[in-house]
Amino acid sequence: MTADAPAIEVVDLRKVYPGGVRALDGLTFTVGTGELFALLGPNGAGKSTTVRILVTLTRPDSGRARVAGHDVEAEPQAVRRAIGYVAQHSAVDREATGRENLLLQGRLYHLPGRRLRARVEELLTSLGLGDAADRVARGYSGGMRRRLDIAMGIVHEPRVLFLDEPTTGLDPESRAALWRDLTDLRRRTGLTVLLTTHYLEEADALADRVAIVDRGRVVASGTPAALKAELGGDTVVLDVGAGVAAAVAHLLAGAPQVLEARAVGGSVHVRVADGARALPALMALVAGAPYEVRSATLSRPSLDEVYLHHTGRAFAQADAAGQDGGEGA
């Protein structure tokens, strides 16, 4: 792989599971060397299937992918030597200590004894596990086990690290701590990281670039700031009730300053050029229809609004639908 070649290159990946479940439908993106790149999408969007293909655990039906300069189908062993992988479910042996887990993982990669011991001490210290190194992992908190998972994924110093939903199930404090650890890890090592997540704030906080995935394809990509800036203006959310939200959205769609109006459950999301100036006029227009506005909020565009703009669905609704249907993809 040359210095300017992408660390990850994905072109037109397609995957259909038995029963006709279309997990990937022409997925395409690239990840530059040293980037933290987030695949952001609701449960069932195809994120985990993508990762499983890139780490050589699943074969695509068509398309191609390269990781660290190696084709995932033609050179799977070379890909495996170049990557680290932290799956959704922890690989930690709970009956072994943190140190023992890391030593075993390093031996699987044939790291020589002295180098391995030094690497284990380095990781235990840098990821805040030094005091718990010789405790059985069964007694670790969820956040500690996740940090140990990451340490196991990078013990062999890979060029590319895959993190599949690394903070799912963690409480907010543990999630924030893991974000700090990942930020510090990249600052020290320059490691390329592909992160999958269905947490909007996680992608916004951590990623250099984001690809928003919906139904197996990328619907938008760029830096979080650029994706939000592309929408422009402000977002007004009016709570009007599920029975009238569609009618209110239709009413407001043609109003002055309104760039876009969509019904989402019992609310109407209205994108306007100037929120402070438009809000009183919108409230008056709705009240004159007449409909009742239960509450109104005003904010700058978010990644949730970006997803809504490109898919026509609210992220939370799509995520709940994906959970109901099973993550699998």
Secondary structure, DSSP 8 states (H G I E B T S, - for coil): --TTS-SEEEEEEEEEETTTEEEEEEEEEEE-TT-EEEEE--TTSSHHHHHHHHTTSS--SEEEEEETTEETTT-HHHHHHHEEEE-SS----TTSBHHHHHHHHHHHTT--HHHHHHHHHHHHHHTT-GGGTTSBGGGS-HHHHHHHHHHHHHTT--SEEEEESTTTT--HHHHHHHHHHHHHHHHHH--EEEEEES-HHHHHHH-SEEEEEETTEEEEEE-HHHHHHHH-SEEEEEE--TTTHHHHHHHHHTSTTEEEEEEETTEEEEEES-HHHHHHHHHHHHHTTT----EEEEE---HHHHHHHHHSS-HHHHHHHHHHH-S--
